[in-house]
């Protein structure tokens, strides 16, 4: 079995340096070497186009990663594993899932909660589960991640939520499956999100800091937000898909009038709308249904990084 491993840094590729965790070129593929030392049944090819702590990701690294992905699609590998940091795992996994949404091979994104030298780290078990997903030949993009209770959940990469300061990761819908006794047990279908086929190796995305992400909180001061020059806005919602429309509508309405799309994410199909959300939609906001906020953000980031179709048409594809 031939597997391409694309490393990008993160805790899984880090070591202690002066008492702090930092990325290390010597550790970037340590998880691959650990697997090689214990198993001889996989041929790995390793590429390391990016080497950063994921919280420091910039448009330049996303553009580099996008170009690597678009130049990998037709290569003769049984599957591809990306290693990255856990701090931005929800976002980076969605980014990879969107750009690989038409690949006819398995893709896995692997992170670690601790440096690999820590015996309690879950990076190596997560990597082993990724190899098993590829061995199974399960097309799609996945994130295997062992939570603190020892359960190895397998998430659809387009559906995983950001963990914040929790040690665990969860899916926006339901996880694809679990790993039990070394076997992948499928529980649900692989949740996918698609983007139009506008990108290829000759037409990669040109990502920039061109969209705004607004999270609601009590007394949010919209006047303090600098939205000048933004091409689109994603406004997330409270857990009941609500927001303070009394503050939001007058603050955001000038964007609608200027032709800047404002999206609401994420609503769930079949759920009744609260009046505050309905007011925002009536004012011109565009609701996004059944997509995680992290995936919605990365999809919108890609939508504004191309010029082959309007943003709204891209988002509705």
Secondary structure, 3 states (H helix, E strand, C coil): CEEEEEECECHHHEEEECCEEEECHHHCCHHHHHHHHHCCCCEEEEECCCCECHHHCCHHHHHHHHHHHHCCCCCCCCEEEEECCCCCHHHHHHHHHHHCCCCCCEEEEECCCCCCCCCCCCHHHHHHHHHHHHHHCCCEEEEEEECCCCCEEEEECCCECCCCCCCCCCECCCCCEEEECCEEEECCCCCCCCCCCCCECCECCCCCCCEEEECCCCCCCHHHCCCCCCCEEEEECCCCCCCCHHHHHHHHHHHHHCCCEEEEEEECCCCCCCHHHHHHHHCCCEEEECCCHHHHHHHHHHHCCCCCCCHHHHHHC
